[in-house]
Amino acid sequence: QVQLVESGGGLVQSGGSLRLSCTASQFTSDNWSIGWFRQVPGGKEREGVSCIRSSDDSTYYLDSVKGRFTISRDNAKNTVYLQMNSLQPEDTAVYYCATEISNGCSYYWLFRPFDEYDYWGQGTQVTVSS
């Protein structure tokens, strides 16, 4: 069993930055992928934002966040970060991280049915004011 805990959300003005953290209780395999997803409460479906895989540190991004968001990891802390710059009001959402015990992270991995990911965190709210 893997527990994921997100942190770092908050309220920021348009153009500002936040860094989200996703800390895993453990990694039960050397091969894993972690992704960030977001969902507007009462709005459209949860969408994949970015992912990273352990095998080669490959990263992938939703087109709308490319050049603004950066995903990275700190193995010693079992933590994956999402640095979000140039935030816009449309980035407002609850951000979740999810993991799969595989090296499946790819652009298309972000768009799979959500029950195909092994574990989810509880989410952290990001609000961007205009």
C-alpha positions in Angstrom: 0.0 0.0 0.0 1.3 3.4 -1.0 0.0 6.6 0.5 0.4 9.9 -1.4 0.2 13.3 0.4 0.0 16.5 -1.6 0.9 19.9 -0.3 1.8 23.4 -1.4 -1.5 24.6 -2.7 -2.9 28.0 -1.9 -4.1 31.3 -3.3 -1.9 33.3 -5.7 -2.4 36.2 -8.0 -2.3 35.8 -11.8 1.3 35.5 -13.0 2.4 34.1 -9.7 4.0 30.8 -8.8 3.5 27.8 -6.5 5.3 24.6 -6.0 3.3 21.5 -5.2 4.7 18.5 -3.5 3.6 14.8 -3.6 5.3 12.7 -1.0 4.9 8.9 -1.2 5.0 6.7 2.0 7.1 4.2 0.0 7.9 3.0 -3.5 7.3 -0.7 -3.7 9.2 -1.0 -7.0 12.1 0.7 -8.7 9.8 1.3 -11.7 7.1 3.8 -11.1 5.4 6.7 -12.7 3.8 9.7 -10.9 1.5 12.2 -12.4 -0.2 15.4 -11.5 -3.9 15.8 -12.3 -6.4 18.6 -11.7 -10.1 19.0 -11.4 -12.4 21.9 -11.0 -15.1 21.0 -8.4 -18.4 20.8 -10.2 -16.7 21.3 -13.5 -15.2 19.2 -16.2 -13.5 15.9 -15.7 -10.2 15.5 -14.0 -7.4 16.1 -16.5 -3.8 15.0 -16.6 -1.2 17.8 -16.2 2.2 16.2 -16.1 4.0 12.9 -15.3 7.5 11.6 -14.6 8.8 8.1 -14.7 11.6 6.6 -12.6 13.4 4.7 -15.4 14.8 7.6 -17.2 13.3 10.7 -15.6 11.3 11.4 -18.8 8.6 14.0 -18.3 5.4 14.8 -20.2 3.0 17.8 -20.0 -0.4 18.8 -21.0 -0.1 21.3 -23.9 -1.6 24.2 -22.0 1.0 24.0 -19.2 4.1 23.4 -21.3 6.8 26.0 -20.6 5.0 27.1 -17.4 5.0 23.9 -15.3 8.0 21.7 -14.4 7.8 18.3 -12.8 10.8 16.9 -10.9 11.6 14.4 -8.2 13.8 14.0 -5.1 14.4 10.3 -4.6 15.8 10.8 -1.1 12.6 12.4 0.0 10.2 10.1 -2.0 8.8 13.3 -3.3 7.7 14.6 -6.7 7.3 18.4 -7.3 5.3 20.4 -9.7 6.7 23.9 -10.1 4.0 26.1 -11.5 4.9 29.5 -12.9 2.9 32.2 -14.8 -0.2 30.9 -13.2 -3.5 31.9 -14.7 -7.1 31.8 -13.4 -7.8 28.8 -15.6 -5.3 26.9 -13.6 -7.5 27.1 -10.6 -8.4 23.5 -9.5 -7.8 20.8 -7.0 -4.5 19.2 -7.9 -4.0 15.5 -7.2 -1.1 13.2 -7.7 -1.4 9.6 -8.6 1.1 6.8 -9.1 1.4 3.6 -11.0 3.9 0.8 -10.5 5.2 0.9 -14.0 7.3 3.1 -16.3 4.2 3.9 -18.3 4.4 7.7 -18.0 3.9 9.2 -21.4 1.7 11.9 -22.9 -1.1 9.4 -23.4 -0.6 8.0 -19.9 -2.1 11.3 -18.7 -5.4 10.5 -20.4 -6.2 7.0 -19.2 -9.3 6.1 -17.2 -8.6 7.1 -13.6 -9.2 3.7 -12.1 -6.1 2.5 -13.9 -3.8 4.4 -11.6 -2.7 2.5 -8.6 -2.9 5.1 -5.8 -4.2 8.7 -5.5 -3.6 11.5 -3.0 -6.2 13.6 -1.3 -5.6 16.7 -3.4 -4.5 20.3 -2.7 -6.4 23.4 -3.8 -4.8 25.9 -6.1 -6.7 29.2 -6.6 -5.4 31.8 -9.0 -7.0 35.2 -8.7 -7.2 37.6 -11.7 
